[in-house]
Amino acid sequence: MAIQYSDQIRENHIAPGVSSFTAADVPDMSEYTNESAFWVANFFLNSVFSARFKAPMDAYAYNFLRRTQFAFAEHHLARKATLAFLEGGSQSVTRYVEALFHWECFLGQAWHAYAILVSAWEGKAFVKNDGSVEQRLNALYNQMKHVESRIDNAQMLPGATVPVWLENQGLRSIDTNLTFAESAEVLKNLSKYANALMNPKTAKKALNALDT
């Protein structure tokens, strides 16, 4: 018979909120756009055989597409691992840390995609503490990336092992959150620009169409 651990043990040694994490409606974005797995390859072929961006836009576009492509890939893996954890009875440490790892990777890839995009046009992804999806995405990414400083500065729940954890609605820290629905909106937004930028020859027209 498998050992059943108490809620307190799981909360202390896996993650905060794990005992109440019982469901997750994570949108399946794997088929949202047919091009998501091929943005980088398409950009390469279009740049070689059709037209290419001038520097430094070529570097901005290439790295934006690379980050966005793998934001989609990591979101798919995060969704798969999250559902596997829940289907396994919410006891597996291995499945939980796998899910959290892929969510961390999704946050990083998605945030860097935004950062590259706004750098290309010398803009800003968000205004400080504006509560936007982009601001909260960035906050969660930084909290996971700089876990040591969160521990050093007591910016975690007392006794917690991680600064960001999973709840039924999405990702949560002590001071911010991102819902699973919002994670899908991040991908939808990034994909609009990825589909436009993968072909340098038609990119200007495609980008202008996004603003109309």
N, C-alpha and C positions, 0 to 999 in steps of 0.2 A: 504494500500500500504506500502511495506517495505521501511524503510529509507535507502537512498543511501548516504554513507559517502564520503566525498571528499578524493582525493589521499593524501593530506597533513594530514588530520586527521588520516587516516589509517597508514601512515608512522610514525607519531608521537606517536601513541598510541597502535599499534599492533607490527610492526617491520619494520626496514628499507627494502626497496625494495618490500614491499607487493603489492604496486599498479602496479608493473610491473611483478609480479609473476603470470603468466597466464597459464603455462603448465609445466608438469613434466613427463619425460620419465624415470620412476623408474622401473628397471628390476624386474620382479616377480621371486623371489628366493625361493618361498615356496615349489616348487617341484624340485629344483635343485639336491638335493640328498635325497633319500628315508629315510635316517637314521637321518636326522637333528633333528627330534622331539624325537629320542630315544637313542641318544648317551649316556646319563648318565645312563639310564636304562640298555642298552646293556653292558656298562662298568661294572656296578654292577653285572649283571648276569655272565658275562665272568670271572670276578674276583672271584666270589664265586664258580663257577662250573668248571672252566677250569684252568686258571693260573692268577697270580696277579703280579704286579710290586712290587719290594722291595721299602721300604721307602728310600728317600722321593719322588721317582718317582711316587708312587701311588697317593700321594697328588697333585703333579704337574699335572698328567694326569686327575685326577678327576675334579680339578678346571678349567683346560683348557677346558675340555668337557662341563662343566656346563656353562662357559662363552660363548663358541662358540654356544651351543644350543640356548641360549637366545639372542645372537646376531642375529641369524636367526629369532627368534620369534619377536624381537623388530623391525627388518627391515621390516617384513611383516606388523606389526601394523603401522609403520611409513608410509609405502607405502599406506596402506588403508586410513589412516587419511589425508595424503597429497592430495590424489585424491578426497576424500570427501570434503575437503576445496575448491578445485578448481571447483568441480562440483556444489558446493553450491553458486557460484558467487563471491567468494573471499571477502566476507563481514563478515564472522563469526569469531569473536575473539576466541570463544570456540574451533572451529575446528582447527584454526591455532595453538593455544597453545598446543592442543592435539598432532598435528603432530610434532611440535617442541620437545615436551616432549619425544615422542617415538624415534625421531632421536637422542636426547641426550642419551637415554638409549642404543640405538644401538652403538653409539660412545663409551660409557663406557664399555659395554660388549665386543665389538670387541677389544678395546685397551687392556683391561685386559687379554684377551685371548692371544694376542701377547706377552704381558709382562710376563705372566706365561710360555709360550712356550720358550722364549729366556732365561729365568731364569733357566729352567730345563737343558739347555745346556750351561749355562754361556756365553751367547752371547749378541748381541745388535739388537734391532729391526730396528734401523736406526742410522746414523751419524748426529750429530747436524746440523740442517738447510740444510739437503741434498735435500729437496724438494720431497722426496719419498712419496708415498701414506701413508706409516706407520707414517712418521714424521708429515704429515698434519692431519692424523687421530688423533694423539696424541695432536697436537696443538689445534684442535677444541674441543676435549674432555676437555682439561684443561681450555680452555676459557669459556666453559659452566659450568664446575664444580666450577671455581673460579670467578664467575660473580662479586662478591663483590670487588675483587681486580681490575677487569677490569673497574668497575665504579670508584673506588677510584683513579686510576691512569690515568683516561681519555683515556682508551684504547678501546673506542667505538666511533662510529660515534656521532657527536654532537647531543644531544637530543634523541639519540636512547635508546630504552628500553631493548634491548637484545644484547649480544656480537656476537651471531651467528644467521643468518637468512637464509630463503629459497629463492633461485632464480631458474629460469627455468632450469639451468644446474645442480644445486645441493645445497650444503651447503656453506655458505660464511661468512667470518668475515672480519675485516679491513685489515688483512694481510695474509690470507690463504683461501683455499677452498678445497672441496672434491666433485667431481661430483657424480651424481647418478650412473653412469656407474662404477666409481671407488668403490663405496660402494658395488656393486655386486662383483667386483674383490676381495675385502677384504674377503667376505664370501667364495668365491671359494677357495681362498688360505687357509683360516682357515679350511675349510671342508676337504681338503686333509689330514691334520694332524689329524683331528678328526676321520675320517674313519680309519686311521691307528692305532690310540691310543685306540680306544674303545675295542680292543681285545688284552690284554697283551700277549697272547700266540703267536700271529702272528705279533705283532707290529714291532719288529726289522726288519723282512723281508719286511714288508710294508713300513717302513720308508726308508730303503735302496733303495727300488724301486723308491721312490720319487726323489732320487739323481741321478738316471741313465737316 
